[in-house]
């Protein structure tokens, strides 16, 4: 007769690495070490999510709350755009923005869906997304990357950037009437969307 089942022991959270200090005169070597450390941290995060249960994934989704967004971001600040590490970094930053400014995000998403119907479909938000819907999206983007389909989550992040970029343009009227800062932000968001799509392709390899 078998004994009682042992309780599942949670997998420890991955260590957030410190900023790499210069170890020699070769800046190229240092830059490569930093990129490798960022990619290694991203892979460790994904492995911790796959080995743990739902409670572990919940903690990783809220990792920025636990360790601080600045420290988490510093762990992969040197990640190259279009990589898995770079994509995960952006998803956590998008999560932080959506959760901190859900009303603004809901307004921009509502304005952008008129001009970015394909991206809106990929994003999968209701027609009249509320701030609560936005907060749920924030966590679902990261949860999807960690626990479901990394490639799909990165494509959803790219769609989010495109809808918000369209919303910034649509909420400012015609292009010639847009504030320069809005135009710059919209351009950066579209560039970030391209980087996330590239990261999704990298995740498939």
N, C-alpha and C positions, 0 to 999 in steps of 0.2 A: 504493500500500500504506500503510495507516494505521500510525502509530507505536504504541508501547505505551500502554495506558490509564493516565492519570494517577491517582495514588492520591487517594481521597476525603479532602478536608480537613475536619476537624471544625468545626462551627459553634461560635464562641466562646460560652462561658456568658454568660447575661444578667447585666448589672451589678446587684448588689443595691443599691438606692438608700439613701442616708443618710437619717436622720430630717430631715424638713423643718423648718428654723428659721423662726421668725416673720419675715415680711417686711413687716408693716404692722400697723396697729391693728385691722383688721377680723377678728375671730375666725371669722366665718362664711366669709370668703374663704379663710382658712387651712385650715379644716376641709374645705372643698370641694377645695382643692388636694391635701390629704393623701389624700382618698378617690380623687381622680383618679389620683394617683401609684400608689396601691395597685392600682387596676384596670389601669393601664398595665403595671405590673410583671407582673401575672398573665397578661395577654395576651402580653407579650414572652416569658414562660416557655413558654407553649403554642406560640407560633410557633417558638421555638428547638427544641422537641421535634419539631415537625412537619418542620422543615428538616434535622435531623440524623439520623444513623443510630442503630443500636442502642446503640453506645458512648456517643453523646451523651445518649440517653434514660437510660442507666444512671447517668451523672453527675448528671443532673437529679433522678433518683429519690433519690440520696444527696446532694442539694444541702445539706441541713442539716448533714451531716458536713463538707462542704467549707468552708462559710462560717460555720457555727455556727448553732444553732437560734435563739439570741436575736437575732442580726442578721437572719436570715431572717424571723423573726416580726415584727421591728420594721418591715420593709419594707412590711408590709400590716396592721399593727396597727390602722390607722384605717379599714380596709375595712368597709363596711356588711355586716351579716349579710344573708343571702339573695342575695348577689351572687357572681359567679364568683370574684373575689378573696377574698371572705370564705370561700367554700367550699374553695378551694385551701389557704388558711391552716389551716383545721380539719383537712383531710386530712393535711397535714404534721405537725400537732400529734398527731393520732391515730397516725400512723406512729411518732413518737418515743415515745409512751406504750406502744404495743404492743411495740416493740423493747426498751424498757428494763424492762418488767414482763410478759414473756410468760407466766410461770406464773400470775400473778394474773389476767391477761386470759383465759387458757384456762379457769381455774376459773369466772370470771364468765360466760363464754360458754356453758359447759356447764350452769350453773344457769339461765341466761336462756333457752336454747332451748326449755325446757319451757313457758315462759309467753309466748314470742314466736315462734310457729312461722312466721308469714308473713315476718317480718323475717329469721328464720334462713334461710328459703329464698332470699330476695333476697341475703343475705350469701354463701351458697354455700360454707360451711365443712363439712368432714366431721363426722360425728356425734360423734366423740370427738377433737376438735381438740387436738393436742399443742402445747407451746410452740414447736416448730419450725414447725408449721402457722401459728401466730399470727404469727411473724416473717415468714413468706412472705406472709401476708395484708397485713402492714404495708406492705411494698414494693409489693405488687400493687395496693393501693388508689391509691397515687400514680402508679404506672406506667399504670394504666388511665386515670386522668384526663389524663395527659400524652400518651399514645401510642395509646389505643384509643378509648374513648367517655367523654367528660367527664361527660355526663349520667348514664350508668349508674354511673360511679365515685362520683359524689356521692350517688346513691340507695343504693349499697352502704355508703357511710360513714354515711348516716342509719340504715340497718338495723343496722350495728354498734353505734351509740349506743343503739338501742332494745333490742337483745339484752343489752348490758351493763347498761343500766338495769334491765331485768327480772331480770338475774342479781344485781344488788345487792339488789333486793327479795326475791328468792327465797332468797338466801343468808343473809338476816337473819330468816327466819321470816315471820310474819304482819305486816301493815302496822303494827299497834299496837305491835309489839315491836321495830320497826326503830329503830336509832340515828338521832337527828336528822341527823347528818352524812351518813348513808347516804341518807336521804330527800332531803336537799338535792342531793346529787350525782346521784341518780336523776332529780330534776326538771330539773336543768341539762342532763343528757344528753338527755332528751326534748326540751327546748327546742333544743338543738344539732341534734338529728335534724330537727326542723321547719325550722331554718335551712338545713340541707343540702338538704332537698327543695326549698326555695324557690330555692336556688342552682342546683339542677338545672333548674328551670323557667326561670330566667334564662338558663342556658346554651343552652337550646333556641331562644331568641328571636334 
